[in-house]
Amino acid sequence: MAASSAAAPLAAAAAANTRQPVVAPQVIVSDIKAQQDPLKIVTMYPFEPHEVQKIKAAAPNARVEIIICKTREEFELKSKEAEVVYGDIKGDTLQFAKNLKWVMSGGAGVEGMDDVMRNSPVVLTNYARTFAHGISETALGLLLCLTRGITKFYMPQFTKRQMKPVGTVKSDHHVELVGRTMGIVGMGGIGSMIARRAYYGFDMKIVATDAKPLPKPEYVSELRDPSWFMEMVPKVDVLVAAAPHTKQTERMFNEKVFRSMKKTAYFLAMSRGMLYDDMALAKALKEGWIAGAGLDVTPVEPPPSNHPLFDCDNVVMTAHTSGWSPDRQIRLIDLFAENVRRYTGGLPLMNVVDKGRGY
């Protein structure tokens, strides 16, 4: 589909400006104006009536029809005529969706993408950065529970209706974050927001790695490619897993990494559970290779009740809920509405996934 002349300069600018990685270099131009047919968006997501109106209102010069399917069978049938799908579409359903040009994933991670989607010309967008607000707040909350002794020393007392100070005013039972170094793997939405809040809120030094050649933010001391990872690990007081799940990142936080960390260091897993070896982590925590871990994600979710992590008193966990909040839903609808506006106006879409990289 040819791009309009008005949109071409925007495409060139987006491609050249690596400081805006969430803005797609592609220009997707809808045919709906020429066809005078409605833009059919098919989904199984139960949008609220006011959310449907907000999405439609984003494209006042186009007719937008949002078809909410109640069963998978209905979704597969309706998708054959759809120009846009919101959610997950795979295999034969995608192959028979001859009018499909754009899929809006309902989440941030797209590791479940199959080969049919990977090799399809259909554009895939996601919700990268949309959930980073709550995730970054949770990351710092988990870390504070560990460094201030809340999880290990005070919550057990609370359950017994007791409260006595642990340690002394000089002992290391309570640790400050000021001046400590945080190392982040993955400077996307989650990693960059954790970095910013750790730097400005807690006066921490930030070092990081990322597979993309990103410009270094002012709040990051060093930003290098993944080859620096094992050199970075022994230097940091907090190691954060914030990368997407790919073949390259799967179980990258393993026994070798945990043995290379400072004994006083903490590990935070905030993006995908498959990034770390949970059994190696449990061993590291029990044997004192590291000081503690804050986990929002695990390789198997939920972890089984007999998992050794539940035996570690230096772990604090949440149930892959760090991105949840009423506010995230507002951002979710706003982003999709903005992309509908862009699509119908022939403008670059936001958050286009590099299907080759997997994020």
C-alpha positions, 0 to 999 in steps of 0.5 A: 500500500503506497504512502501518501506524500504528506506522510513520507517526510514523517516516515523519514524523520521517524527512521532517522530519529533513534531517540524515538524507538517506539515510533515506527519507521513504517507508514501504514495508510488505510484504504478506508477513505477510498473504499468508503467502507468502515475500518473493521477492528475485530477483538475478543477483548471486552472493551467498555462502551466508553472505551469503544467511543474513545477509540472511534472518536480518535478517527473522526474522519473515518468510520470505525467498527469495533467487533467484540467476539465472545468466542474463539470460533466467532473471532476466527470467523470475523478475523477473515474480514478484519483490517485490524485485529486487537489481541492474538492471532496465529496460524490458519486464522492469520493465513485466511485473514486476507484483509488484515494489515495491522495487529495490536497485541494486547500486551507488551511481550510478544514471545508467543508470536508464531512463525506465521506472524513472524513471516507475515507482512502484517504490522504488529504493535504492542504495549511496550512502555505502557505498563512501566509506571506500575512495574517501576514502582513495584521494583523499588518497593520490592527493593526497599522491602529487602534493603530496609529489612521489612520482609526478613525482620519485621513482617514475621514479627507483625504476624506474631503481633510483635515489633522489636528492632533488629540489629543496631544503629550501625549494623548492616541489617538495614541498608541504604540505597544512596550511592549504591550502583544499579545495573539494568539489563534492558533499557526499554520502557521498564528498565529506563523508568526504573533507572530514572526513579532509582537515580532521581529518587534514591541518588543511585548510580545507574549502569546498563546494557541494551541490545539496541544502539540507544542514546545514553540518558543523562541519568545513566552513567554507562550504557553499553551493548550486551557483551559488557554484561559479565563485566558489569555484574560484579560492579553492581549492588542491584542487578535488574532483569528488564529485558524481553524474552528472546533466545538470547536472553533466556536463562541469561541470569544463571549460576555463573551470574549469581556467583559473580555478584557481590554477596551484598547485592540484590537481584530484581526480576521485573520483565519475564521469568524465563530470563533467569534460572530459578533453581540457581537463584534459590541456591544462591539465596540459601547459600549466601551468594547474594543478599536477596531477590525481589521477583514479580515474574518466575519461569513457571507462574504461579510457582508450585507450592514446593518451590525452594524459593518459598523457603528463602527468607531473603525473597519478596515476591508479587504474582506478575501483577506489578503492571496492574492499576486502573491508570494503566487501563487509561494508558492502554486505551489512549495508546490504541486510540492514538494508533487508530488515529494514526492508521486512518490518517496515514501516519507512522504507528507507535510501538511497531514490533521488530518481528526479527528481534522479537520485541 
